[in-house]
């Protein structure tokens, strides 16, 4: 699971992402500085690269 969020998110505070990321296992958290909801702008490239890596079996 990828948890991708902006540190300045006004919809879901970054603390909510920390809760999700610290429960269970096999999760990646990416908290982007100076970004808004879901790490935008520019989060799509990060997401696509993460998906490609998961499909390729990269850690």
N, CA, C, O and CB atoms as a CASP TS submission, in Angstrom:
PFRMAT TS
TARGET T0000
AUTHOR 0000-0000-0000
METHOD Language model
MODEL 1
PARENT N/A
ATOM      1  N   UNK     1       0.846  -1.167   0.000  1.00  0.00           N
ATOM      2  CA  UNK     1       0.000   0.000   0.000  1.00  0.00           C
ATOM      3  C   UNK     1       0.891   1.229   0.000  1.00  0.00           C
ATOM      4  O   UNK     1       1.892   1.287   0.714  1.00  0.00           O
ATOM      5  CB  UNK     1      -0.962  -0.001   1.212  1.00  0.00           C
ATOM      6  N   UNK     2       0.522   2.190  -0.793  1.00  0.00           N
ATOM      7  CA  UNK     2       1.205   3.479  -0.816  1.00  0.00           C
ATOM      8  C   UNK     2       0.302   4.510  -0.164  1.00  0.00           C
ATOM      9  O   UNK     2      -0.859   4.669  -0.542  1.00  0.00           O
ATOM     10  CB  UNK     2       1.576   3.901  -2.271  1.00  0.00           C
ATOM     11  N   UNK     3       0.845   5.203   0.814  1.00  0.00           N
ATOM     12  CA  UNK     3       0.162   6.331   1.441  1.00  0.00           C
ATOM     13  C   UNK     3       0.887   7.574   0.943  1.00  0.00           C
ATOM     14  O   UNK     3       2.040   7.813   1.301  1.00  0.00           O
ATOM     15  CB  UNK     3       0.164   6.233   3.037  1.00  0.00           C
ATOM     16  N   UNK     4       0.218   8.352   0.127  1.00  0.00           N
ATOM     17  CA  UNK     4       0.824   9.520  -0.516  1.00  0.00           C
ATOM     18  C   UNK     4      -0.008  10.743  -0.158  1.00  0.00           C
ATOM     19  O   UNK     4      -1.202  10.802  -0.453  1.00  0.00           O
ATOM     20  CB  UNK     4       0.917   9.336  -2.073  1.00  0.00           C
ATOM     21  N   UNK     5       0.633  11.719   0.481  1.00  0.00           N
ATOM     22  CA  UNK     5      -0.113  12.884   0.925  1.00  0.00           C
ATOM     23  C   UNK     5       0.793  14.096   0.970  1.00  0.00           C
ATOM     24  O   UNK     5       2.018  13.980   1.012  1.00  0.00           O
ATOM     25  CB  UNK     5      -0.743  12.635   2.294  1.00  0.00           C
ATOM     26  N   UNK     6       0.174  15.248   0.962  1.00  0.00           N
ATOM     27  CA  UNK     6       0.900  16.503   1.106  1.00  0.00           C
ATOM     28  C   UNK     6       0.892  16.949   2.553  1.00  0.00           C
ATOM     29  O   UNK     6      -0.091  16.759   3.268  1.00  0.00           O
ATOM     30  CB  UNK     6       0.296  17.589   0.210  1.00  0.00           C
ATOM     31  N   UNK     7       1.985  17.539   2.976  1.00  0.00           N
ATOM     32  CA  UNK     7       2.088  18.016   4.351  1.00  0.00           C
ATOM     33  C   UNK     7       1.094  19.146   4.633  1.00  0.00           C
ATOM     34  O   UNK     7       0.749  19.397   5.787  1.00  0.00           O
ATOM     35  CB  UNK     7       3.510  18.490   4.635  1.00  0.00           C
ATOM     36  N   UNK     8       0.639  19.819   3.587  1.00  0.00           N
ATOM     37  CA  UNK     8      -0.287  20.942   3.744  1.00  0.00           C
ATOM     38  C   UNK     8      -1.726  20.568   3.364  1.00  0.00           C
ATOM     39  O   UNK     8      -2.528  21.444   3.041  1.00  0.00           O
ATOM     40  CB  UNK     8       0.179  22.119   2.895  1.00  0.00           C
ATOM     41  N   UNK     9      -2.051  19.285   3.402  1.00  0.00           N
ATOM     42  CA  UNK     9      -3.389  18.822   3.042  1.00  0.00           C
ATOM     43  C   UNK     9      -4.421  19.379   4.022  1.00  0.00           C
ATOM     44  O   UNK     9      -4.297  19.184   5.231  1.00  0.00           O
ATOM     45  CB  UNK     9      -3.445  17.278   3.020  1.00  0.00           C
ATOM     46  N   UNK    10      -5.434  20.071   3.506  1.00  0.00           N
ATOM     47  CA  UNK    10      -6.475  20.625   4.364  1.00  0.00           C
ATOM     48  C   UNK    10      -7.714  19.725   4.421  1.00  0.00           C
ATOM     49  O   UNK    10      -8.645  20.005   5.176  1.00  0.00           O
ATOM     50  CB  UNK    10      -6.864  22.013   3.875  1.00  0.00           C
ATOM     51  N   UNK    11      -7.734  18.658   3.635  1.00  0.00           N
ATOM     52  CA  UNK    11      -8.870  17.741   3.624  1.00  0.00           C
ATOM     53  C   UNK    11      -8.622  16.578   4.592  1.00  0.00           C
ATOM     54  O   UNK    11      -9.452  16.294   5.456  1.00  0.00           O
ATOM     55  CB  UNK    11      -9.125  17.210   2.194  1.00  0.00           C
ATOM     56  N   UNK    12      -7.478  15.912   4.438  1.00  0.00           N
ATOM     57  CA  UNK    12      -7.056  14.855   5.347  1.00  0.00           C
ATOM     58  C   UNK    12      -5.703  15.241   5.915  1.00  0.00           C
ATOM     59  O   UNK    12      -4.700  15.162   5.207  1.00  0.00           O
ATOM     60  CB  UNK    12      -6.993  13.469   4.627  1.00  0.00           C
ATOM     61  N   UNK    13      -5.647  15.654   7.169  1.00  0.00           N
ATOM     62  CA  UNK    13      -4.383  16.077   7.761  1.00  0.00           C
ATOM     63  C   UNK    13      -3.319  14.981   7.671  1.00  0.00           C
ATOM     64  O   UNK    13      -3.636  13.791   7.689  1.00  0.00           O
ATOM     65  CB  UNK    13      -4.596  16.476   9.216  1.00  0.00           C
ATOM     66  N   UNK    14      -2.076  15.393   7.577  1.00  0.00           N
ATOM     67  CA  UNK    14      -0.970  14.440   7.432  1.00  0.00           C
ATOM     68  C   UNK    14      -0.937  13.448   8.598  1.00  0.00           C
ATOM     69  O   UNK    14      -0.486  12.314   8.434  1.00  0.00           O
ATOM     70  CB  UNK    14       0.370  15.190   7.341  1.00  0.00           C
ATOM     71  N   UNK    15      -1.406  13.863   9.755  1.00  0.00           N
ATOM     72  CA  UNK    15      -1.442  12.951  10.902  1.00  0.00           C
ATOM     73  C   UNK    15      -2.297  11.722  10.624  1.00  0.00           C
ATOM     74  O   UNK    15      -2.012  10.641  11.139  1.00  0.00           O
ATOM     75  CB  UNK    15      -1.969  13.676  12.131  1.00  0.00           C
ATOM     76  N   UNK    16      -3.339  11.875   9.820  1.00  0.00           N
ATOM     77  CA  UNK    16      -4.165  10.721   9.439  1.00  0.00           C
ATOM     78  C   UNK    16      -3.353   9.725   8.627  1.00  0.00           C
ATOM     79  O   UNK    16      -3.513   8.514   8.783  1.00  0.00           O
ATOM     80  CB  UNK    16      -5.399  11.176   8.635  1.00  0.00           C
ATOM     81  N   UNK    17      -2.485  10.229   7.765  1.00  0.00           N
ATOM     82  CA  UNK    17      -1.626   9.346   6.971  1.00  0.00           C
ATOM     83  C   UNK    17      -0.630   8.605   7.858  1.00  0.00           C
ATOM     84  O   UNK    17      -0.315   7.442   7.607  1.00  0.00           O
ATOM     85  CB  UNK    17      -0.878  10.151   5.900  1.00  0.00           C
ATOM     86  N   UNK    18      -0.137   9.279   8.892  1.00  0.00           N
ATOM     87  CA  UNK    18       0.792   8.631   9.818  1.00  0.00           C
ATOM     88  C   UNK    18       0.111   7.466  10.528  1.00  0.00           C
ATOM     89  O   UNK    18       0.730   6.425  10.744  1.00  0.00           O
ATOM     90  CB  UNK    18       1.327   9.643  10.848  1.00  0.00           C
ATOM     91  N   UNK    19      -1.153   7.634  10.889  1.00  0.00           N
ATOM     92  CA  UNK    19      -1.891   6.554  11.549  1.00  0.00           C
ATOM     93  C   UNK    19      -1.978   5.339  10.625  1.00  0.00           C
ATOM     94  O   UNK    19      -1.695   4.217  11.046  1.00  0.00           O
ATOM     95  CB  UNK    19      -3.312   7.028  11.955  1.00  0.00           C
ATOM     96  N   UNK    20      -2.367   5.558   9.378  1.00  0.00           N
ATOM     97  CA  UNK    20      -2.483   4.459   8.414  1.00  0.00           C
ATOM     98  C   UNK    20      -1.123   3.797   8.193  1.00  0.00           C
ATOM     99  O   UNK    20      -1.024   2.570   8.168  1.00  0.00           O
ATOM    100  CB  UNK    20      -3.053   4.971   7.069  1.00  0.00           C
ATOM    101  N   UNK    21      -0.087   4.601   8.036  1.00  0.00           N
ATOM    102  CA  UNK    21       1.243   4.074   7.707  1.00  0.00           C
ATOM    103  C   UNK    21       1.872   3.289   8.849  1.00  0.00           C
ATOM    104  O   UNK    21       2.743   2.452   8.612  1.00  0.00           O
ATOM    105  CB  UNK    21       2.160   5.205   7.317  1.00  0.00           C
ATOM    106  N   UNK    22       1.455   3.538  10.065  1.00  0.00           N
ATOM    107  CA  UNK    22       2.072   2.847  11.196  1.00  0.00           C
ATOM    108  C   UNK    22       1.304   1.610  11.650  1.00  0.00           C
ATOM    109  O   UNK    22       1.705   0.954  12.611  1.00  0.00           O
ATOM    110  CB  UNK    22       2.206   3.792  12.347  1.00  0.00           C
ATOM    111  N   UNK    23       0.227   1.292  10.986  1.00  0.00           N
ATOM    112  CA  UNK    23      -0.551   0.093  11.325  1.00  0.00           C
ATOM    113  C   UNK    23      -0.274  -0.990  10.290  1.00  0.00           C
ATOM    114  O   UNK    23      -0.140  -0.705   9.100  1.00  0.00           O
ATOM    115  CB  UNK    23      -2.080   0.411  11.394  1.00  0.00           C
ATOM    116  N   UNK    24      -0.192  -2.215  10.747  1.00  0.00           N
ATOM    117  CA  UNK    24       0.027  -3.324   9.821  1.00  0.00           C
ATOM    118  C   UNK    24       1.440  -3.328   9.259  1.00  0.00           C
ATOM    119  O   UNK    24       2.383  -2.869   9.904  1.00  0.00           O
ATOM    120  CB  UNK    24      -0.973  -3.260   8.685  1.00  0.00           C
ATOM    121  N   UNK    25       1.569  -3.855   8.048  1.00  0.00           N
ATOM    122  CA  UNK    25       2.895  -3.944   7.432  1.00  0.00           C
ATOM    123  C   UNK    25       2.777  -3.806   5.926  1.00  0.00           C
ATOM    124  O   UNK    25       1.680  -3.768   5.370  1.00  0.00           O
ATOM    125  CB  UNK    25       3.584  -5.275   7.796  1.00  0.00           C
ATOM    126  N   UNK    26       3.925  -3.733   5.282  1.00  0.00           N
ATOM    127  CA  UNK    26       4.023  -3.586   3.827  1.00  0.00           C
ATOM    128  C   UNK    26       3.346  -2.318   3.326  1.00  0.00           C
ATOM    129  O   UNK    26       2.498  -2.355   2.434  1.00  0.00           O
ATOM    130  CB  UNK    26       3.412  -4.792   3.141  1.00  0.00           C
ATOM    131  N   UNK    27       3.737  -1.202   3.917  1.00  0.00           N
ATOM    132  CA  UNK    27       3.202   0.087   3.486  1.00  0.00           C
ATOM    133  C   UNK    27       4.355   1.046   3.241  1.00  0.00           C
ATOM    134  O   UNK    27       5.380   0.992   3.919  1.00  0.00           O
ATOM    135  CB  UNK    27       2.218   0.667   4.541  1.00  0.00           C
ATOM    136  N   UNK    28       4.177   1.911   2.277  1.00  0.00           N
ATOM    137  CA  UNK    28       5.114   2.988   2.011  1.00  0.00           C
ATOM    138  C   UNK    28       4.386   4.302   2.246  1.00  0.00           C
ATOM    139  O   UNK    28       3.265   4.494   1.774  1.00  0.00           O
ATOM    140  CB  UNK    28       5.689   2.906   0.559  1.00  0.00           C
ATOM    141  N   UNK    29       5.023   5.197   2.973  1.00  0.00           N
ATOM    142  CA  UNK    29       4.470   6.532   3.203  1.00  0.00           C
ATOM    143  C   UNK    29       5.352   7.545   2.505  1.00  0.00           C
ATOM    144  O   UNK    29       6.570   7.551   2.681  1.00  0.00           O
ATOM    145  CB  UNK    29       4.359   6.851   4.723  1.00  0.00           C
ATOM    146  N   UNK    30       4.738   8.390   1.722  1.00  0.00           N
ATOM    147  CA  UNK    30       5.439   9.509   1.104  1.00  0.00           C
ATOM    148  C   UNK    30       4.665  10.767   1.461  1.00  0.00           C
ATOM    149  O   UNK    30       3.559  10.990   0.969  1.00  0.00           O
ATOM    150  CB  UNK    30       5.569   9.332  -0.459  1.00  0.00           C
ATOM    151  N   UNK    31       5.258  11.587   2.322  1.00  0.00           N
ATOM    152  CA  UNK    31       4.665  12.854   2.736  1.00  0.00           C
ATOM    153  C   UNK    31       5.436  13.965   2.028  1.00  0.00           C
ATOM    154  O   UNK    31       6.622  14.165   2.292  1.00  0.00           O
ATOM    155  CB  UNK    31       4.701  13.031   4.306  1.00  0.00           C
ATOM    156  N   UNK    32       4.774  14.679   1.142  1.00  0.00           N
ATOM    157  CA  UNK    32       5.418  15.685   0.304  1.00  0.00           C
ATOM    158  C   UNK    32       5.303  17.072   0.926  1.00  0.00           C
ATOM    159  O   UNK    32       4.206  17.540   1.231  1.00  0.00           O
ATOM    160  CB  UNK    32       4.803  15.685  -1.096  1.00  0.00           C
ATOM    161  N   UNK    33       6.440  17.718   1.110  1.00  0.00           N
ATOM    162  CA  UNK    33       6.473  19.070   1.665  1.00  0.00           C
ATOM    163  C   UNK    33       5.853  20.055   0.679  1.00  0.00           C
ATOM    164  O   UNK    33       5.960  19.888  -0.536  1.00  0.00           O
ATOM    165  CB  UNK    33       7.923  19.488   2.006  1.00  0.00           C
ATOM    166  N   UNK    34       5.216  21.063   1.213  1.00  0.00           N
ATOM    167  CA  UNK    34       4.624  22.145   0.414  1.00  0.00           C
ATOM    168  C   UNK    34       3.647  21.645  -0.647  1.00  0.00           C
ATOM    169  O   UNK    34       3.529  22.244  -1.716  1.00  0.00           O
ATOM    170  CB  UNK    34       5.718  22.941  -0.254  1.00  0.00           C
ATOM    171  N   UNK    35       2.949  20.551  -0.356  1.00  0.00           N
ATOM    172  CA  UNK    35       1.955  20.020  -1.290  1.00  0.00           C
ATOM    173  C   UNK    35       0.623  19.885  -0.579  1.00  0.00           C
ATOM    174  O   UNK    35       0.557  19.827   0.649  1.00  0.00           O
ATOM    175  CB  UNK    35       2.404  18.655  -1.871  1.00  0.00           C
ATOM    176  N   UNK    36      -0.437  19.836  -1.373  1.00  0.00           N
ATOM    177  CA  UNK    36      -1.796  19.775  -0.851  1.00  0.00           C
ATOM    178  C   UNK    36      -2.314  18.333  -0.862  1.00  0.00           C
ATOM    179  O   UNK    36      -1.551  17.378  -0.716  1.00  0.00           O
ATOM    180  CB  UNK    36      -2.727  20.686  -1.672  1.00  0.00           C
ATOM    181  N   UNK    37      -3.623  18.207  -1.038  1.00  0.00           N
ATOM    182  CA  UNK    37      -4.314  16.927  -0.970  1.00  0.00           C
ATOM    183  C   UNK    37      -3.700  15.887  -1.903  1.00  0.00           C
ATOM    184  O   UNK    37      -3.497  16.137  -3.091  1.00  0.00           O
ATOM    185  CB  UNK    37      -5.775  17.112  -1.304  1.00  0.00           C
ATOM    186  N   UNK    38      -3.413  14.732  -1.348  1.00  0.00           N
ATOM    187  CA  UNK    38      -2.843  13.588  -2.071  1.00  0.00           C
ATOM    188  C   UNK    38      -1.482  13.903  -2.688  1.00  0.00           C
ATOM    189  O   UNK    38      -1.075  13.258  -3.654  1.00  0.00           O
ATOM    190  CB  UNK    38      -3.800  13.136  -3.160  1.00  0.00           C
ATOM    191  N   UNK    39      -0.777  14.890  -2.135  1.00  0.00           N
ATOM    192  CA  UNK    39       0.573  15.190  -2.594  1.00  0.00           C
ATOM    193  C   UNK    39       0.644  15.971  -3.881  1.00  0.00           C
ATOM    194  O   UNK    39       1.710  16.063  -4.490  1.00  0.00           O
ATOM    195  CB  UNK    39       1.318  13.943  -2.762  1.00  0.00           C
ATOM    196  N   UNK    40      -0.462  16.534  -4.309  1.00  0.00           N
ATOM    197  CA  UNK    40      -0.478  17.264  -5.572  1.00  0.00           C
ATOM    198  C   UNK    40      -0.046  18.704  -5.381  1.00  0.00           C
ATOM    199  O   UNK    40      -0.209  19.252  -4.291  1.00  0.00           O
ATOM    200  CB  UNK    40      -1.862  17.217  -6.194  1.00  0.00           C
ATOM    201  N   UNK    41       0.492  19.322  -6.397  1.00  0.00           N
ATOM    202  CA  UNK    41       0.642  18.808  -7.767  1.00  0.00           C
ATOM    203  C   UNK    41       1.868  17.910  -7.908  1.00  0.00           C
ATOM    204  O   UNK    41       2.801  17.971  -7.107  1.00  0.00           O
ATOM    205  CB  UNK    41       0.739  19.968  -8.756  1.00  0.00           C
ATOM    206  N   UNK    42       1.843  17.085  -8.934  1.00  0.00           N
ATOM    207  CA  UNK    42       2.986  16.250  -9.296  1.00  0.00           C
ATOM    208  C   UNK    42       3.010  14.863  -8.715  1.00  0.00           C
ATOM    209  O   UNK    42       3.981  14.135  -8.921  1.00  0.00           O
ATOM    210  CB  UNK    42       4.197  16.919  -8.903  1.00  0.00           C
ATOM    211  N   UNK    43       1.983  14.465  -7.997  1.00  0.00           N
ATOM    212  CA  UNK    43       1.983  13.156  -7.356  1.00  0.00           C
ATOM    213  C   UNK    43       1.766  12.007  -8.337  1.00  0.00           C
ATOM    214  O   UNK    43       2.148  10.871  -8.054  1.00  0.00           O
ATOM    215  CB  UNK    43       0.922  13.116  -6.294  1.00  0.00           C
ATOM    216  N   UNK    44       1.163  12.288  -9.474  1.00  0.00           N
ATOM    217  CA  UNK    44       0.855  11.217 -10.426  1.00  0.00           C
ATOM    218  C   UNK    44       2.123  10.493 -10.886  1.00  0.00           C
ATOM    219  O   UNK    44       2.133   9.265 -10.973  1.00  0.00           O
ATOM    220  CB  UNK    44       0.111  11.787 -11.640  1.00  0.00           C
ATOM    221  N   UNK    45       3.172  11.228 -11.175  1.00  0.00           N
ATOM    222  CA  UNK    45       4.420  10.598 -11.612  1.00  0.00           C
ATOM    223  C   UNK    45       4.991   9.678 -10.539  1.00  0.00           C
ATOM    224  O   UNK    45       5.497   8.598 -10.842  1.00  0.00           O
ATOM    225  CB  UNK    45       5.450  11.663 -11.981  1.00  0.00           C
ATOM    226  N   UNK    46       4.907  10.108  -9.296  1.00  0.00           N
ATOM    227  CA  UNK    46       5.383   9.282  -8.183  1.00  0.00           C
ATOM    228  C   UNK    46       4.546   8.023  -8.086  1.00  0.00           C
ATOM    229  O   UNK    46       5.084   6.928  -7.921  1.00  0.00           O
ATOM    230  CB  UNK    46       5.337  10.064  -6.852  1.00  0.00           C
ATOM    231  N   UNK    47       3.237   8.168  -8.185  1.00  0.00           N
ATOM    232  CA  UNK    47       2.337   7.024  -8.104  1.00  0.00           C
ATOM    233  C   UNK    47       2.598   6.022  -9.219  1.00  0.00           C
ATOM    234  O   UNK    47       2.689   4.822  -8.962  1.00  0.00           O
ATOM    235  CB  UNK    47       0.893   7.488  -8.154  1.00  0.00           C
ATOM    236  N   UNK    48       2.720   6.496 -10.447  1.00  0.00           N
ATOM    237  CA  UNK    48       2.955   5.594 -11.581  1.00  0.00           C
ATOM    238  C   UNK    48       4.281   4.855 -11.434  1.00  0.00           C
ATOM    239  O   UNK    48       4.364   3.665 -11.738  1.00  0.00           O
ATOM    240  CB  UNK    48       2.938   6.378 -12.901  1.00  0.00           C
ATOM    241  N   UNK    49       5.305   5.544 -10.977  1.00  0.00           N
ATOM    242  CA  UNK    49       6.610   4.904 -10.772  1.00  0.00           C
ATOM    243  C   UNK    49       6.519   3.841  -9.679  1.00  0.00           C
ATOM    244  O   UNK    49       7.101   2.765  -9.815  1.00  0.00           O
ATOM    245  CB  UNK    49       7.681   5.956 -10.405  1.00  0.00           C
ATOM    246  N   UNK    50       5.791   4.134  -8.591  1.00  0.00           N
ATOM    247  CA  UNK    50       5.614   3.178  -7.502  1.00  0.00           C
ATOM    248  C   UNK    50       4.881   1.934  -8.000  1.00  0.00           C
ATOM    249  O   UNK    50       5.277   0.815  -7.672  1.00  0.00           O
ATOM    250  CB  UNK    50       4.842   3.823  -6.334  1.00  0.00           C
ATOM    251  N   UNK    51       3.832   2.110  -8.778  1.00  0.00           N
ATOM    252  CA  UNK    51       3.081   0.975  -9.333  1.00  0.00           C
ATOM    253  C   UNK    51       3.977   0.141 -10.245  1.00  0.00           C
ATOM    254  O   UNK    51       3.970  -1.087 -10.157  1.00  0.00           O
ATOM    255  CB  UNK    51       1.835   1.469 -10.112  1.00  0.00           C
ATOM    256  N   UNK    52       4.741   0.783 -11.111  1.00  0.00           N
ATOM    257  CA  UNK    52       5.663   0.055 -11.989  1.00  0.00           C
ATOM    258  C   UNK    52       6.661  -0.764 -11.187  1.00  0.00           C
ATOM    259  O   UNK    52       6.949  -1.908 -11.536  1.00  0.00           O
ATOM    260  CB  UNK    52       6.406   1.027 -12.904  1.00  0.00           C
ATOM    261  N   UNK    53       7.190  -0.187 -10.116  1.00  0.00           N
ATOM    262  CA  UNK    53       8.144  -0.910  -9.258  1.00  0.00           C
ATOM    263  C   UNK    53       7.504  -2.111  -8.579  1.00  0.00           C
ATOM    264  O   UNK    53       8.124  -3.170  -8.481  1.00  0.00           O
ATOM    265  CB  UNK    53       8.718   0.027  -8.200  1.00  0.00           C
ATOM    266  N   UNK    54       6.270  -1.960  -8.109  1.00  0.00           N
ATOM    267  CA  UNK    54       5.564  -3.070  -7.449  1.00  0.00           C
ATOM    268  C   UNK    54       5.335  -4.196  -8.463  1.00  0.00           C
ATOM    269  O   UNK    54       5.560  -5.367  -8.156  1.00  0.00           O
ATOM    270  CB  UNK    54       4.198  -2.586  -6.841  1.00  0.00           C
ATOM    271  N   UNK    55       4.898  -3.849  -9.640  1.00  0.00           N
ATOM    272  CA  UNK    55       4.653  -4.860 -10.657  1.00  0.00           C
ATOM    273  C   UNK    55       5.941  -5.576 -11.047  1.00  0.00           C
ATOM    274  O   UNK    55       5.928  -6.776 -11.320  1.00  0.00           O
ATOM    275  CB  UNK    55       4.013  -4.227 -11.885  1.00  0.00           C
ATOM    276  N   UNK    56       7.058  -4.841 -11.072  1.00  0.00           N
ATOM    277  CA  UNK    56       8.358  -5.419 -11.427  1.00  0.00           C
ATOM    278  C   UNK    56       8.980  -6.190 -10.265  1.00  0.00           C
ATOM    279  O   UNK    56      10.023  -6.821 -10.435  1.00  0.00           O
ATOM    280  CB  UNK    56       9.310  -4.323 -11.883  1.00  0.00           C
ATOM    281  N   UNK    57       8.353  -6.149  -9.083  1.00  0.00           N
ATOM    282  CA  UNK    57       8.857  -6.884  -7.939  1.00  0.00           C
ATOM    283  C   UNK    57      10.004  -6.192  -7.227  1.00  0.00           C
ATOM    284  O   UNK    57      10.747  -6.830  -6.480  1.00  0.00           O
ATOM    285  CB  UNK    57       9.290  -8.230  -8.370  1.00  0.00           C
ATOM    286  N   UNK    58      10.156  -4.895  -7.449  1.00  0.00           N
ATOM    287  CA  UNK    58      11.225  -4.151  -6.771  1.00  0.00           C
ATOM    288  C   UNK    58      10.787  -3.813  -5.357  1.00  0.00           C
ATOM    289  O   UNK    58       9.610  -3.558  -5.099  1.00  0.00           O
ATOM    290  CB  UNK    58      11.588  -2.858  -7.552  1.00  0.00           C
ATOM    291  N   UNK    59      11.753  -3.814  -4.442  1.00  0.00           N
ATOM    292  CA  UNK    59      11.407  -3.491  -3.038  1.00  0.00           C
ATOM    293  C   UNK    59      10.974  -2.058  -2.848  1.00  0.00           C
ATOM    294  O   UNK    59      10.657  -1.653  -1.729  1.00  0.00           O
ATOM    295  CB  UNK    59      12.581  -3.766  -2.137  1.00  0.00           C
TER
END
